[in-house]
Amino acid sequence: MASLEEIKEIRLKKLNKLREVGVDPYPAKVSRDFDLIEVKNDFADLEKSGKEFSVAGRVMAIRGQGAIFFVVIFDGTEKIQIIIKKDEISEDIFSLFVDTVDIGDFISVTGTALTSQRGEQSVLLKKWAMASKSLLPLPEKWAGLQDVEERYRKRYLDLLLNNELRDLIIKKSQFWDVIRNFFKQKGFLEVETPTLELTTGGAEARPFQTHHNDFDLDMYLRISVGELWQKRLMAAGFPKTFEIGRVYRNEGTSPEHLQEFTNLEFYWSYADYRDGINLVKKLYREIAQEIFGKTKFEYNGLTFDLADEWQEIDYTSEIKKQTGVNVEMATEKEMKEKCIELKITYKGENKERLIDTLWKYCRKNISGPAFVVHHPVLVAPLAKKTSPLASRSPLLDKEREEKGEDFSMEKVQMYQPIIAGSEVGKGYSELNDPIDQAKRFEEQGKLLESGDEEAMMPDLEFVEMLEHGMPPTCGFGFGERLFAILANRPLRELQTFPLMRPRG
């Protein structure tokens, strides 16, 4: 078997031969009248008319010898067979094709529609042109790209040869189309918000840092799809907004976590988390039916049916049920001891991180579909409380603090859909009390100062907006993790171009 360098040398000679006879191997444009899918769909009419037309595509297969060759081309929409007969064209056209065309080349073919003797829809070649000469071969069809790193690094070849992966990338595009149409049909306005921020609001995650040279400012890539910006739009009088965009989190990689991914967030004035729960159920069921044609799925050994009744699970009660720990009363020491007992790796030693760690352990055992509700305020610094004392005076707060009451375990109006042990979204009745929000930002600031890199950065200008007034609002966000679970694939595999370390 020839080496890649030997194959490249042979193909360079063919390229030079094309140039010697005056053929540009890399023209700016070639003849092309139809996509191949159009030819397939209208084949009977094209064959009946007998008229010549032009198509173009990449050569995927060549077989034959002597006076007849059969070539398969692919243009991204469909494949079709090209028949090259020596007695149908001039000797020069035939010989140049045989001597210079390889699998992997892009060619333009002009000819007529013809059903082959085996009944295959074909194009009988009358003339041809090189559209782009390939110098390296495609991987062998029966072996493909076997090494995972090579598949990710040469993604263009993986997508060309792996039809299943190609179909999933197309489905992922349709996934976002369904979502976009769903919200537009319900009167939501699609908006764009900044991806560079001075403070990373809307989530708890470690951000990527950058620098704005013109303003000489250290900045961050956003970790949410404009949560604090979209809430400003609620204050500005826009009743329903949504955004689909890229998000960046400088954290670890797993089958369900990446550093760069696409999310959606919506905000809905005069609605609460109960309205959000009903809307999200409708949305997820519509996604399942429109993209996959079903509502029942399996992922990580767990099955779920989005058409079923969605169970509601109490956050702290579920942790107690599965671990025996009452996080509303337990100390940090007790929670750490439980993590060690259950062999759970935990990072950070503050109460918020330890509760979240225990919850993630429990979440993996929930098949769903379900909504987790009644989270403690400690893990939801932007959510409205369920307590009738959600808006208290500073004086009453002080009196309760003096009595030793723990505000951090009060419950909030938050909802998280769970399927197959995974969180596939998060939303809440948004906190619009500026006094309460300022206090919660203060607590998050203390966590940052103590070294918690995932704590939320205080945004005092956002508090100022709340002081001007924001209507009652429901918000929610989710990302392509939902698609990965429905497709039963790791999230990284469904990235068009996964991030790779440079070859070193």
Residue pairs with C-beta under 8 A, 6 or more apart in sequence:
2 10
4 136
4 137
7 136
7 137
8 135
8 136
11 102
11 133
11 134
11 135
11 136
12 135
14 99
14 100
14 102
14 133
15 25
15 100
15 133
15 135
17 99
17 100
18 24
18 25
18 96
18 100
18 130
18 133
19 25
21 96
23 96
23 129
23 130
24 130
25 130
25 132
25 133
26 132
26 133
27 129
27 130
27 131
30 54
30 56
30 108
30 129
30 131
31 54
31 56
31 108
31 110
31 129
32 54
32 55
32 56
32 108
33 53
33 54
33 55
34 42
34 53
34 54
34 55
35 75
35 77
35 78
36 55
36 57
36 73
36 74
36 75
36 77
36 78
36 79
36 80
37 77
37 78
38 77
39 46
39 53
39 55
39 78
39 80
39 113
39 121
39 123
40 78
40 80
40 121
43 113
43 121
46 53
46 112
46 113
47 112
47 113
47 114
47 115
50 112
51 112
52 110
52 111
52 112
52 126
53 110
53 111
53 112
53 113
54 108
54 109
54 110
55 73
55 75
55 80
55 108
55 109
55 123
56 73
56 75
56 106
56 107
56 108
56 109
56 131
57 73
57 74
57 75
57 76
57 79
57 80
57 106
57 107
58 73
58 74
58 75
58 104
58 105
58 106
58 160
59 71
59 72
59 73
59 101
59 102
59 103
59 104
59 105
59 106
59 107
60 72
60 73
60 74
60 79
60 103
60 138
61 70
61 71
61 72
61 103
61 141
62 69
62 70
62 71
62 72
62 101
62 102
62 103
63 69
63 70
64 70
64 84
66 86
67 85
67 86
67 87
68 83
68 84
68 85
68 86
69 83
69 84
69 97
69 98
70 81
70 82
70 83
70 84
71 81
71 82
71 84
71 101
72 79
72 80
72 81
72 82
73 79
73 80
73 82
73 107
73 109
74 160
80 121
80 122
80 123
81 116
81 120
81 121
81 122
81 123
82 109
82 111
82 122
82 123
82 125
83 114
83 116
83 122
83 123
83 124
83 125
84 94
84 97
84 125
85 124
85 125
86 94
88 124
88 125
88 126
89 125
89 126
89 127
93 127
93 128
97 125
97 128
100 130
100 133
101 107
101 130
102 134
102 137
103 137
103 138
104 134
104 136
104 137
104 138
105 130
105 131
105 132
105 133
105 134
106 130
106 131
106 132
106 134
107 128
107 129
107 130
107 131
108 128
108 129
108 130
108 131
109 123
109 125
109 127
109 128
110 125
110 126
110 127
110 128
111 123
111 124
111 125
111 126
111 127
112 123
112 124
112 126
113 121
113 122
113 123
113 124
114 122
114 123
114 124
115 121
115 122
116 122
138 157
138 160
138 161
139 145
139 157
139 161
141 161
144 158
144 161
144 162
145 151
145 154
145 157
145 158
145 161
145 162
149 500
151 158
151 162
152 158
152 492
152 498
152 500
153 500
153 503
155 496
155 497
155 498
158 165
159 165
159 166
159 169
159 496
160 166
165 493
168 487
168 489
168 494
169 494
169 496
171 291
171 292
171 483
171 487
172 480
172 483
172 487
172 494
174 290
174 291
175 287
175 291
175 480
175 483
176 244
176 262
176 264
178 286
178 287
178 290
178 291
179 244
179 264
179 283
179 287
180 190
180 244
182 283
182 286
183 190
183 240
183 242
183 266
184 190
186 240
186 279
187 239
187 240
188 240
188 241
188 242
188 266
188 268
189 238
189 240
189 241
189 242
190 241
190 242
190 243
190 244
191 226
191 230
191 233
191 238
191 241
191 242
191 243
192 226
192 243
192 245
193 222
193 225
193 226
193 229
193 230
193 243
193 245
194 222
194 226
194 229
195 221
195 222
195 245
195 246
195 248
196 210
196 212
196 219
196 220
196 221
196 222
197 219
197 220
197 221
197 222
198 217
198 219
198 220
199 220
199 457
199 458
199 459
200 207
200 220
200 222
200 223
200 224
200 456
200 457
201 224
201 227
201 228
201 456
201 457
201 459
201 462
202 222
202 223
202 224
202 225
202 226
202 227
202 228
202 265
202 382
202 477
203 223
203 224
203 227
203 249
203 456
204 381
204 454
204 455
204 456
205 223
205 249
205 250
205 251
205 454
206 249
206 250
206 251
206 453
206 454
207 220
207 221
207 222
207 223
207 248
207 249
207 250
208 220
208 221
208 248
208 249
208 250
208 259
209 218
209 219
209 220
209 221
210 218
210 219
210 220
210 221
211 217
211 218
211 219
212 218
212 219
221 248
222 247
222 248
223 247
223 248
223 249
224 247
224 263
224 265
224 477
225 243
225 244
225 245
225 247
225 263
225 264
225 265
225 477
226 243
226 245
226 265
227 265
227 382
227 475
227 477
228 459
228 462
230 241
230 243
230 265
230 266
230 267
230 475
231 267
231 430
231 462
231 465
231 470
231 473
231 475
232 462
232 465
233 241
233 267
234 241
234 267
234 269
234 430
234 470
234 471
234 473
235 465
235 466
235 468
235 469
235 470
235 471
238 269
239 268
239 269
239 270
240 266
240 267
240 268
240 269
241 266
241 267
242 264
242 265
242 266
242 267
243 264
243 265
244 262
244 263
244 264
245 262
245 263
246 260
246 261
246 262
246 263
247 260
247 261
247 262
247 263
247 479
248 259
248 260
249 257
249 259
250 259
251 257
251 259
253 259
253 492
255 484
255 490
255 491
255 492
256 422
256 481
256 484
256 485
256 490
256 491
257 491
258 491
258 492
258 495
258 499
259 499
260 499
261 479
261 480
261 481
261 491
262 479
262 480
263 477
263 478
263 479
263 480
264 477
264 478
264 479
265 475
265 476
265 477
266 475
266 476
266 477
267 430
267 473
267 474
267 475
268 275
268 276
268 279
268 473
268 474
268 475
269 471
269 472
269 473
270 471
270 472
270 473
271 472
271 473
271 474
272 384
272 413
272 429
272 472
272 474
273 373
273 413
273 414
273 415
273 427
273 428
273 429
273 474
275 474
276 415
276 427
276 428
276 429
276 474
276 475
276 476
277 310
277 371
277 415
279 476
280 415
280 417
280 425
280 427
280 476
281 306
281 310
281 369
284 306
284 369
284 417
284 424
284 482
285 295
285 306
285 307
287 482
287 486
288 294
288 295
288 297
288 306
288 486
289 295
291 483
291 486
292 486
292 487
295 305
295 306
295 307
296 303
296 304
296 305
296 306
296 307
297 303
297 304
297 305
297 306
297 419
297 420
297 485
297 486
297 488
298 420
298 488
299 419
299 420
299 422
299 485
299 486
299 488
300 420
300 421
300 422
302 367
302 368
302 420
302 421
303 367
303 420
304 367
304 368
304 369
304 419
304 420
305 369
306 369
306 419
308 369
310 368
310 369
310 370
310 371
310 417
311 368
311 369
311 370
311 371
312 370
312 371
312 372
312 373
313 366
313 370
313 371
313 372
313 373
313 418
314 372
314 373
314 374
315 359
315 372
315 373
315 374
315 375
315 376
316 326
316 327
316 328
316 374
316 376
316 409
317 374
318 359
318 362
318 366
318 372
319 325
319 327
319 355
319 358
319 359
319 362
320 326
320 327
321 362
322 361
322 362
322 365
323 338
323 342
323 358
323 361
323 362
324 338
325 334
325 335
325 338
325 358
327 335
327 355
327 358
327 376
327 409
328 376
328 409
330 338
332 349
332 350
332 351
332 354
335 351
335 354
335 355
335 357
335 358
336 346
336 349
336 354
338 358
339 345
339 346
339 354
339 357
339 358
342 361
344 357
344 358
344 361
346 353
346 354
346 357
347 353
347 357
348 354
348 452
348 454
350 447
350 450
350 452
351 378
351 408
352 378
352 379
352 447
352 452
352 455
353 452
353 454
355 376
355 378
355 379
356 379
359 379
363 372
363 418
363 421
363 422
363 423
364 421
365 421
366 418
366 421
367 419
367 420
367 421
368 417
368 418
368 419
368 420
368 421
369 417
369 418
369 419
370 417
370 418
370 419
371 415
371 416
371 417
371 418
372 415
372 416
372 418
372 423
373 414
373 415
373 416
374 386
374 411
374 412
374 414
375 383
375 411
375 412
375 414
375 416
376 408
376 409
376 410
376 411
376 412
377 383
377 385
377 407
377 408
377 409
377 410
377 411
377 412
377 440
378 408
378 409
380 412
380 414
380 428
381 440
381 441
381 443
381 444
381 456
382 428
382 430
382 431
382 437
382 440
382 456
383 412
383 413
383 414
383 428
383 429
383 430
383 431
384 390
384 412
384 413
384 428
384 429
384 430
384 431
384 432
384 433
385 410
385 411
385 412
385 413
385 436
386 410
386 411
386 412
386 413
387 410
387 411
389 396
390 433
390 436
391 433
391 435
391 436
392 400
392 436
394 435
397 407
397 439
400 407
401 407
408 443
412 428
412 429
413 428
413 429
414 426
414 427
414 428
414 429
415 426
415 427
415 428
415 476
416 423
416 425
416 426
416 427
417 423
417 424
417 425
417 478
418 424
419 485
420 485
422 481
422 485
423 481
424 478
424 481
424 482
424 485
425 476
425 477
425 478
425 482
426 476
426 477
426 478
427 474
427 475
427 476
427 477
428 474
428 475
429 472
429 473
429 474
430 470
430 472
430 473
430 474
430 475
431 437
431 440
432 466
432 469
432 470
432 471
432 472
432 473
433 466
434 463
434 464
434 466
434 467
437 462
437 463
437 466
438 460
438 463
441 456
441 458
441 459
441 460
441 463
442 458
444 455
444 456
444 457
444 458
445 455
445 457
445 458
447 455
448 455
448 457
480 491
480 494
481 491
483 494
484 490
484 491
484 493
484 494
487 494
492 498
